[in-house]
Amino acid sequence: MSEDPPHEAEEVQPDGGAATDDVALDPWGSSTVDDYRNLFEQFGIEEFDEILPEVSDPHYLMRRGVIFGHRDYDPVARAMREGEPFAALSGFMPTGDPHVGHKLVFDELIWHQQQGGDTYGLIADLEAHSARGLSWEEIDEHARDYLLSLLALGFDPQDGTLYRQSDNRELQDLAFELGSEVNFSEMAAIYGFEGETSISHMQSVVTQMADILYPQLEEPKPTVIPVGPDQDPHVRLARDLAARTRYFGVTEAYASFEADPDERTVLACAYEGRGEFAEDPDRPRCIEAADWLAEHDTLADVYDPAVIDSTVEKLRAASKEPLRPRVRFLDRNATTDAFEALIEAVEGEKRVYEAHIDTFELASGEAEELAREVELDHGGYGFRAPSSIYHRFMTGLTGGKMSSSIPASHISLLDDPETGYEKVKSATTGGRETAEKQRELGGKADECPVYELYAYLLAAADDEFAKEVYDECVGGERLCGDCKEQAAVLMREFLADHQEKREEAKELLANLDIELDPDCV
């Protein structure tokens, strides 16, 4: 489904943005992604296709490439396969009606819940109030609509957690603690905040960091955040904060001195080559490794020369100290009692220094778990770095980006079924100028908002149907009028069913422990 269609027209990406090589990710602005491949290069997002074989019974959004990227989803996929605890969380800023673009996140949360995850859906009301200036009455009205649609689509509130930021004191306490780990300069660098940015807006960011880590308060576990790529800045900061709050860091090492990740790569190369330079290969010396690295000019073709130089300098300073692999516990924020407890907990051969402990008998994974266990025993959080998955932006029905402020550009989950039918019938397509050209050249399904409705929603889990629509379009067999009619009918049926289930969900919502303005319930 992700292959390019057989046509020669200039490629237009699903968000309909202007052609540019840059990517702008703004959680509150008009994010555009003109080439999703740039996200892999510019931001280090990983391709989801590479991990798809590791996901048991993947959701159709995964199979069709709608979910295109991830950050460190491996631990979540592994937990699902092995029946171990994991969590999923995503939030909804109640600033307008929920629409079919929001349904992607609803579906992803519900699917993870069905796979056995502890699943959290939150109403980002503090963010809506501080970043968008909505009144609390407006927020309550929209929050009700989001929650009803989430419940109608299948979220089980008895097996998951729903909350609003403003009512969750435990969340706010966590946000306060996390706030001590981030400063304005960092906020400015990540989000472009300036002197005019309100304190409450900055506070709402820290609250979102607490949201992302909240599922791990009772028990650290792999946690995935399903979002659009515009929310990636939040994920990156949350991953950093998860590490900053840890008592201990765990790294590989080769001698008593500290080395950064690039230097450790060079040290690993030297250790692997010890047979070429060490008088006793079972006990190579740092000075021997330094001389060997300095003499091998060809290594500069593989490693940064500056990194080689800094590594050689550290090795020379260590002189005759043995070059020997070990796992290192770094003291980041540990209390004195916690550090001493870790010393006692590390069994076998070890070396204890002022700010770190080296173990020669534990593997990295074992060391990670031991460090977390000691941290939890001494009042720390023990957070694991949260994971994320990213779905493509939906194209607006009128072309360009889907926008809540342009009703004709999207299908609201509150739309009357006939309204939904008419919107689809009026939608822009990826068809040719005439039926003859369509039959001759084929349609441009990858540029068609109507085909996206099939792939993202209307075909549901029926991959064969979605592929049939795609193949008939690009093969010239399917004409836009008939295609839109079929899609419009399916949309009408979906909305009729959804409105019925929303009505049924009202009683369920009324019984939940979520405070909303009585006029909105």
BELTALIN-V80725 format. One record per backbone hydrogen bond with DSSP energy under -1.0 kcal/mol. NH is the residue of the N-H (numbers start at 1). CO is the residue of the C=O. E is the energy in kcal/mol with one decimal. If there is no record, write none. Layout:
nh: [NH | NH]
co: [CO | CO]
e: [E | E]
//
This chain:
nh: [7 | 16 | 24 | 31 | 32 | 38 | 41 | 42 | 43 | 45 | 46 | 48 | 51 | 52 | 54 | 55 | 62 | 63 | 64 | 65 | 66 | 67 | 68 | 69 | 70 | 71 | 77 | 78 | 79 | 80 | 81 | 82 | 84 | 87 | 88 | 89 | 90 | 92 | 95 | 100 | 103 | 106 | 107 | 108 | 109 | 110 | 111 | 112 | 113 | 114 | 115 | 116 | 117 | 118 | 120 | 121 | 122 | 123 | 124 | 125 | 128 | 129 | 130 | 131 | 134 | 139 | 140 | 141 | 142 | 143 | 144 | 145 | 146 | 147 | 148 | 149 | 150 | 151 | 152 | 153 | 154 | 155 | 161 | 163 | 165 | 167 | 168 | 172 | 173 | 174 | 175 | 176 | 177 | 178 | 179 | 180 | 181 | 187 | 188 | 189 | 190 | 191 | 192 | 197 | 202 | 203 | 204 | 205 | 206 | 207 | 208 | 209 | 210 | 211 | 212 | 213 | 214 | 216 | 217 | 224 | 225 | 227 | 231 | 232 | 235 | 236 | 237 | 238 | 239 | 240 | 241 | 242 | 243 | 244 | 245 | 246 | 249 | 251 | 253 | 264 | 265 | 266 | 267 | 268 | 269 | 270 | 271 | 272 | 273 | 274 | 276 | 278 | 283 | 286 | 287 | 289 | 290 | 291 | 292 | 293 | 294 | 295 | 296 | 297 | 299 | 300 | 301 | 302 | 303 | 308 | 309 | 310 | 311 | 312 | 313 | 314 | 315 | 316 | 317 | 318 | 321 | 323 | 324 | 326 | 327 | 328 | 329 | 330 | 331 | 332 | 333 | 339 | 340 | 341 | 342 | 343 | 344 | 345 | 346 | 351 | 353 | 357 | 358 | 359 | 360 | 367 | 368 | 369 | 370 | 371 | 372 | 373 | 374 | 375 | 376 | 377 | 379 | 380 | 387 | 388 | 389 | 390 | 391 | 392 | 396 | 397 | 399 | 402 | 406 | 409 | 410 | 413 | 415 | 420 | 421 | 422 | 423 | 424 | 425 | 426 | 427 | 428 | 438 | 439 | 440 | 441 | 442 | 443 | 444 | 447 | 448 | 452 | 453 | 454 | 455 | 456 | 457 | 458 | 459 | 460 | 462 | 463 | 466 | 467 | 468 | 469 | 470 | 471 | 472 | 473 | 474 | 475 | 476 | 477 | 478 | 483 | 484 | 485 | 486 | 487 | 488 | 489 | 490 | 491 | 492 | 493 | 494 | 495 | 496 | 497 | 498 | 499 | 500 | 501 | 502 | 503 | 504 | 505 | 509 | 510 | 511 | 512 | 514 | 520 | 521]
co: [5 | 13 | 32 | 29 | 24 | 35 | 37 | 38 | 39 | 39 | 70 | 68 | 48 | 48 | 51 | 52 | 59 | 59 | 60 | 62 | 61 | 61 | 390 | 390 | 46 | 388 | 73 | 74 | 75 | 76 | 77 | 78 | 79 | 222 | 118 | 224 | 120 | 122 | 93 | 411 | 99 | 102 | 103 | 104 | 105 | 106 | 107 | 108 | 109 | 110 | 111 | 113 | 112 | 86 | 88 | 161 | 90 | 163 | 92 | 123 | 124 | 125 | 126 | 127 | 128 | 135 | 136 | 137 | 138 | 139 | 140 | 141 | 142 | 143 | 144 | 145 | 146 | 147 | 148 | 149 | 151 | 150 | 119 | 121 | 123 | 164 | 165 | 168 | 169 | 170 | 171 | 172 | 173 | 174 | 175 | 177 | 178 | 183 | 184 | 185 | 186 | 187 | 188 | 194 | 198 | 199 | 200 | 201 | 202 | 203 | 204 | 205 | 206 | 207 | 208 | 209 | 210 | 213 | 214 | 87 | 387 | 389 | 228 | 229 | 231 | 232 | 233 | 234 | 235 | 236 | 237 | 238 | 239 | 240 | 241 | 243 | 330 | 328 | 326 | 260 | 261 | 262 | 263 | 264 | 265 | 266 | 267 | 268 | 269 | 271 | 273 | 274 | 280 | 321 | 319 | 285 | 286 | 287 | 288 | 289 | 290 | 291 | 292 | 295 | 296 | 297 | 298 | 299 | 299 | 304 | 305 | 306 | 307 | 308 | 309 | 310 | 311 | 312 | 313 | 314 | 318 | 284 | 254 | 253 | 359 | 251 | 357 | 249 | 355 | 247 | 247 | 335 | 336 | 337 | 338 | 339 | 340 | 341 | 342 | 358 | 356 | 329 | 351 | 327 | 349 | 363 | 364 | 365 | 366 | 367 | 368 | 369 | 370 | 371 | 372 | 373 | 376 | 375 | 223 | 71 | 225 | 69 | 227 | 66 | 400 | 409 | 396 | 394 | 403 | 406 | 407 | 98 | 412 | 416 | 417 | 418 | 419 | 420 | 421 | 422 | 424 | 397 | 434 | 435 | 436 | 437 | 438 | 473 | 430 | 444 | 445 | 448 | 449 | 450 | 451 | 452 | 453 | 453 | 454 | 457 | 459 | 461 | 462 | 463 | 464 | 465 | 466 | 467 | 468 | 469 | 470 | 471 | 473 | 472 | 472 | 479 | 480 | 481 | 482 | 483 | 484 | 485 | 486 | 487 | 488 | 489 | 490 | 491 | 492 | 493 | 494 | 495 | 496 | 497 | 498 | 499 | 500 | 501 | 505 | 506 | 507 | 509 | 512 | 517 | 518]
e: [-2.0 | -2.4 | -1.3 | -1.1 | -1.2 | -2.1 | -1.2 | -3.5 | -1.5 | -1.5 | -2.9 | -2.5 | -1.2 | -1.5 | -2.1 | -1.9 | -1.2 | -2.1 | -2.1 | -1.2 | -1.2 | -2.5 | -1.7 | -1.4 | -2.1 | -2.3 | -2.5 | -2.7 | -2.1 | -2.3 | -2.2 | -2.3 | -2.3 | -2.3 | -2.2 | -2.2 | -1.7 | -2.1 | -2.1 | -2.0 | -1.4 | -2.0 | -3.1 | -2.1 | -2.6 | -2.6 | -2.6 | -2.0 | -2.2 | -2.3 | -1.3 | -1.6 | -2.3 | -2.6 | -2.8 | -2.6 | -1.8 | -2.5 | -2.0 | -2.2 | -2.0 | -2.2 | -2.4 | -3.1 | -1.7 | -2.3 | -2.3 | -1.9 | -2.4 | -2.9 | -2.2 | -1.4 | -2.3 | -2.6 | -2.4 | -2.0 | -2.4 | -2.5 | -2.6 | -1.9 | -1.1 | -2.0 | -2.8 | -1.7 | -2.1 | -1.4 | -1.2 | -2.0 | -2.5 | -1.9 | -2.5 | -2.1 | -1.8 | -2.6 | -2.0 | -1.1 | -2.2 | -2.0 | -2.9 | -2.1 | -2.3 | -3.0 | -1.6 | -1.8 | -1.8 | -2.7 | -2.0 | -1.2 | -1.7 | -2.2 | -1.8 | -1.9 | -1.9 | -2.3 | -2.3 | -1.6 | -1.6 | -1.9 | -2.0 | -2.4 | -1.4 | -2.4 | -2.0 | -1.6 | -1.4 | -2.7 | -2.1 | -2.4 | -2.3 | -1.9 | -2.6 | -2.3 | -1.5 | -2.4 | -1.9 | -1.1 | -2.0 | -2.1 | -2.3 | -2.4 | -1.5 | -1.5 | -2.5 | -2.3 | -1.7 | -2.3 | -2.6 | -2.3 | -1.5 | -1.4 | -2.3 | -2.8 | -2.8 | -2.5 | -2.4 | -1.9 | -2.3 | -2.1 | -2.1 | -2.5 | -2.3 | -1.6 | -1.0 | -1.2 | -1.3 | -1.6 | -1.7 | -1.5 | -3.1 | -2.2 | -2.6 | -2.2 | -2.2 | -2.7 | -2.3 | -1.8 | -2.4 | -2.6 | -1.9 | -1.5 | -1.9 | -3.2 | -2.8 | -2.3 | -2.6 | -3.4 | -3.2 | -3.6 | -2.6 | -2.8 | -1.2 | -2.4 | -2.2 | -2.2 | -2.1 | -2.0 | -1.9 | -1.9 | -1.8 | -2.5 | -2.8 | -2.0 | -3.0 | -3.0 | -1.9 | -2.5 | -2.5 | -2.0 | -2.2 | -2.7 | -2.2 | -2.3 | -2.4 | -2.2 | -2.7 | -2.0 | -1.3 | -2.7 | -3.7 | -1.6 | -1.4 | -2.5 | -1.4 | -2.2 | -2.9 | -2.5 | -2.0 | -1.3 | -1.4 | -2.1 | -1.2 | -3.0 | -1.5 | -2.4 | -2.1 | -2.3 | -2.3 | -2.0 | -2.2 | -1.4 | -1.4 | -3.2 | -2.1 | -2.4 | -2.1 | -3.6 | -1.8 | -3.3 | -2.7 | -1.8 | -1.7 | -1.9 | -1.4 | -1.4 | -2.6 | -3.4 | -1.8 | -3.2 | -2.5 | -1.3 | -2.4 | -1.5 | -2.0 | -2.6 | -2.3 | -2.4 | -2.0 | -3.2 | -2.6 | -1.8 | -2.6 | -1.7 | -1.5 | -1.4 | -2.3 | -2.3 | -3.0 | -2.0 | -2.3 | -2.4 | -3.0 | -2.3 | -2.3 | -2.5 | -2.4 | -2.3 | -2.5 | -2.8 | -2.3 | -2.2 | -2.7 | -3.0 | -1.8 | -2.2 | -2.4 | -1.9 | -1.7 | -1.6 | -2.7 | -2.3 | -1.1 | -1.6 | -1.7 | -2.6 | -1.0]
//
